[in-house]
Amino acid sequence: MSTGMFMLPFSCLRVWLLRCCGVKIGKGCYIGFNVFCDTNFPELVEIQNHVTISHNTLIFTHTITPCKSYLSTIYRQIKKVKIRNGALVGANCTILPGVTIRENSMVGAGSVVSSDTQPHCLHAGNPCKKIKQLHSIPK
Ligand SMILES: CC(C)(COP(=O)(O)OP(=O)(O)OC[C@H]1O[C@@H](n2cnc3c(N)ncnc32)[C@H](O)[C@@H]1OP(=O)(O)O)[C@@H](O)C(=O)NCCC(=O)NCCS
């Protein structure tokens, strides 16, 4: 998946590849180069319609260690990620298990999204927080 997401020159081909891998993607989406969707549980990633996900963004649906260790016996998290209609995720973001990016919300570049966003709002930072309501296109 990673090689394809890096090499395929058009968003429509990257959307096709993600769908082949089990990610649910609606219509009219733009997927940037090198976007990574969880390879263990890709079917838990749901991207609705007209969503933009920019380059190098990472989407995770699980936190499990494959190593035989203390943590593997006590910690296992598998949760859906939903990115709703019209949302925009900037470049180099990390979206963590269980997060819903709500309708028409925007996430600034480089953000780590650990909780749900609010619809029609700009969010940014690590941890990602609401910055403002979006009434018009930012200049
Ligand atoms: C969020 C963004 C769109 C700017 O929106 P804006 O409405 O012009 O917001 P402003 O620049 O006025 O910033 C508002 C506040 O958010 C902060 N902020 C903006 N972008 C941020 C980011 N990515 N991470 C952390 N904080 C950010 C600013 O520092 C500012 O904070 P302050 O009020 O304390 O000074 C832009 O910074 C961004 O991240 N764009 C994404 C770029 C990208 O990934 N493009 C790929 C193609 S989609």
The ligand as a MOL file (V3000), in Angstrom:
LIG
                    3D

  0  0  0     0  0            999 V3000
M  V30 BEGIN CTAB
M  V30 COUNTS 48 50 0 0 0
M  V30 BEGIN ATOM
M  V30 1 C -5.1300 26.1630 9.3010 0
M  V30 2 C -4.7250 26.9820 8.0690 0
M  V30 3 C -5.6570 26.6410 6.9330 0
M  V30 4 C -4.7540 28.4750 8.3840 0
M  V30 5 O -6.0700 28.9100 8.5580 0
M  V30 6 P -6.3690 30.4240 8.9140 0
M  V30 7 O -7.8330 30.5820 9.0140 0
M  V30 8 O -5.6340 31.3160 7.9700 0
M  V30 9 O -5.7850 30.5170 10.3610 0
M  V30 10 P -4.6430 31.4970 10.9060 0
M  V30 11 O -3.4190 31.3730 10.0710 0
M  V30 12 O -5.2610 32.8430 11.0950 0
M  V30 13 O -4.3250 30.8530 12.3170 0
M  V30 14 C -5.2130 30.9270 13.3950 0
M  V30 15 C -4.4900 30.3410 14.5970 0
M  V30 16 O -4.2660 28.9510 14.3670 0
M  V30 17 C -2.8780 28.6470 14.4350 0
M  V30 18 N -2.5970 27.6650 13.3980 0
M  V30 19 C -2.8790 27.7580 12.0810 0
M  V30 20 N -2.4960 26.6500 11.4630 0
M  V30 21 C -1.9780 25.8460 12.3820 0
M  V30 22 C -1.4120 24.5440 12.3270 0
M  V30 23 N -1.3410 23.8610 11.1830 0
M  V30 24 N -0.9730 23.9910 13.4780 0
M  V30 25 C -1.0640 24.6770 14.6570 0
M  V30 26 N -1.5990 25.9060 14.7680 0
M  V30 27 C -2.0400 26.4720 13.6310 0
M  V30 28 C -2.1700 29.9640 14.1640 0
M  V30 29 O -0.8870 29.9710 14.7220 0
M  V30 30 C -3.1090 30.9360 14.8270 0
M  V30 31 O -2.8920 30.9230 16.2160 0
M  V30 32 P -2.9930 32.2860 17.0840 0
M  V30 33 O -4.4340 32.7400 16.9260 0
M  V30 34 O -2.6680 31.8340 18.4760 0
M  V30 35 O -2.0100 33.2090 16.4840 0
M  V30 36 C -3.2590 26.6660 7.6860 0
M  V30 37 O -2.3920 27.0840 8.7350 0
M  V30 38 C -3.0190 25.2030 7.4060 0
M  V30 39 O -2.6120 24.4320 8.2640 0
M  V30 40 N -3.2860 24.8320 6.1290 0
M  V30 41 C -3.1430 23.4670 5.6560 0
M  V30 42 C -2.0550 23.4400 4.5600 0
M  V30 43 C -2.0480 22.1230 3.8840 0
M  V30 44 O -1.9030 21.0920 4.5040 0
M  V30 45 N -2.2350 22.1630 2.5830 0
M  V30 46 C -2.3030 20.9460 1.7930 0
M  V30 47 C -3.3670 21.0410 0.7490 0
M  V30 48 S -4.9970 21.0210 1.4520 0
M  V30 END ATOM
M  V30 BEGIN BOND
M  V30 1 1 1 2
M  V30 2 1 2 3
M  V30 3 1 2 4
M  V30 4 1 2 36
M  V30 5 1 4 5
M  V30 6 1 5 6
M  V30 7 2 6 7
M  V30 8 1 6 8
M  V30 9 1 6 9
M  V30 10 1 9 10
M  V30 11 2 10 11
M  V30 12 1 10 12
M  V30 13 1 10 13
M  V30 14 1 13 14
M  V30 15 1 14 15
M  V30 16 1 15 16
M  V30 17 1 15 30
M  V30 18 1 16 17
M  V30 19 1 17 18
M  V30 20 1 17 28
M  V30 21 1 18 19
M  V30 22 1 18 27
M  V30 23 2 19 20
M  V30 24 1 20 21
M  V30 25 1 21 22
M  V30 26 2 21 27
M  V30 27 1 22 23
M  V30 28 2 22 24
M  V30 29 1 24 25
M  V30 30 2 25 26
M  V30 31 1 26 27
M  V30 32 1 28 29
M  V30 33 1 28 30
M  V30 34 1 30 31
M  V30 35 1 31 32
M  V30 36 2 32 33
M  V30 37 1 32 34
M  V30 38 1 32 35
M  V30 39 1 36 37
M  V30 40 1 36 38
M  V30 41 2 38 39
M  V30 42 1 38 40
M  V30 43 1 40 41
M  V30 44 1 41 42
M  V30 45 1 42 43
M  V30 46 2 43 44
M  V30 47 1 43 45
M  V30 48 1 45 46
M  V30 49 1 46 47
M  V30 50 1 47 48
M  V30 END BOND
M  V30 END CTAB
M  END
